[in-house]
Amino acid sequence: MQAASNAAQNAMGAIPTVVHPEFKARPGGETMKALAWFGPQDVRLIDAPIPDITEPDDVILKVTGTTICGSDLHLYHGEIVALQKGDILGHEFMGIVDKVGPNVTNIKVGQRVVASFQIACGDCEYCKQKLSSFCDRTNPSSLQNAMYGHRDAGFFGYSHFTGGFAGGQAEYVRVPKGNVNLLPIPDEVPDEKALYLSDVLSTAYHCVMDTGVKPGDVVGVWGLGPIGLCAAKFAKLKGASRVIGIDRVPERLKKAQENGCEVIDFSQHKDVVKRIQEIAPGGLDVALDCGSFHQPKTLLHKVEKALMLETDVSEIPNETIMSVKKGGRVGVIAAYAGYTNHFNIGALMEKGVRYIGNGQAPVHKYWEEILYDLIIPGKFDPTFMLTHRVDIEDFPKLYQAFDKRVGGVEKVFVQTKFSNPPSPGCSTLSKVDDWAH
């Protein structure tokens, strides 16, 4: 592994890391509530030191809204390498500016802002193209070099594989390069509509845009969680003639139907490819893999995953390749982390399928467009996916409920002591114990 790491590092060249995850506590010993990882299915609310300005481009936020993302379940189950006990989780958050470093002139104390889930430097060749998730200079992980040949940007709260930066499931968070990685939010946009610009909205929009959904396309969406549902709605906005959603969770299937999708329940239709051919003869123009199907369907993959012979399962990728027309397009935004077996590379080649790894969404490329062209004019209302609102004190129980999909939990607004009251029409405060049993 070390030899591979060295080879990958040499292939990349000498790229300096310009931000660092090292933590500096605020003087005076003040503490905050934060959600930390201590092992598989062991997350705890702890009293942690409040972060202080560490580097001159830092911004410290008082968090007013945060949430659990479906990809956080990979952390919860210990499936992401380089997690360390005590790591503060969370990559989707917004807040009020509490302190700014001496180099920060475009962000002011007291402003409402949302953070991108990635930490971009703003200056490298990728950042200059607004491809913030590909930033070369904010993630020091040599292990990611070894596995991928390159590094993504550093991410908040997603293990030392993505830089080891403390996350936003907390009352305060340090934002490195805050002059680059924060988007001011107009007063008329409530927190519930702004928070998800941090990840989910940009991720779903990127999947649709990067895969190239065109007017008239028949589109299949695997996985009808928040990202899949948003991708389905964005595909409709881009002119898709039909959107077919694939999932097995009744609440998700119902929500998709309410939002204009046809659905396939894969617990009822075991052969998804056959079912798609029945309802869309000739196949799909586009397939979007937005799933978080952690559990393999077949015995072979169950055995291989249990024996650590693969980290990811190829069943959904193979379904997408088989379901699209010859020359069709498959976009992969699902959070695959490593290696899989039995991938149908023959069908990919022979059918001429464009299999597109969308990559982590470049939030900086899309968040202003989504905010100003879609949310503010009322063309897209993110609150359709909100199911609950809870207090930060309930975070450990929320992870358990979210993992088990109890109570119809999907996208939850997690408030702190700094949050505004719920906006009209949005979920009001509840306790996990009240709806999880």
Secondary structure, 3 states (H helix, E strand, C coil): CHHHHHHHHHHHCCCCCCCCCCCCECCCCCEEEEEEEEECCEEEEEEEECECCCCCCCEEEEEEEECCCCCHHHHHCCCCCCCCCCEECCCCEEEEEEEECCCCCCCCCCCEEEECCEECCCCCCCHHHCCHHHCCCCCCCHHHHHHHCCCCCEEECCCHHHCCECCCCECEEEECCCCCCEEECCCCCCHHHHHHHHCHHHHHHHHHHHHCCCCCCEEEEECCCHHHHHHHHHHHHCCCCEEEEEECCHHHHHHHHHCCCEEEECCCCCCHHHHHHHHCCCCEEEEEECCCCCCCCCHHHHHHHHCCCCCCCCHHHHHHHHHEEEEEEEEECCCCCCCCCCCCHHHHHHCCCEEEECCCCCHHHHHHHHHHHHHCCCCCCHHHHEEEEEEHHHHHHHHHHHHHCHHHCCEEEEECCCCCCCCCCCCCECCHHHHCC
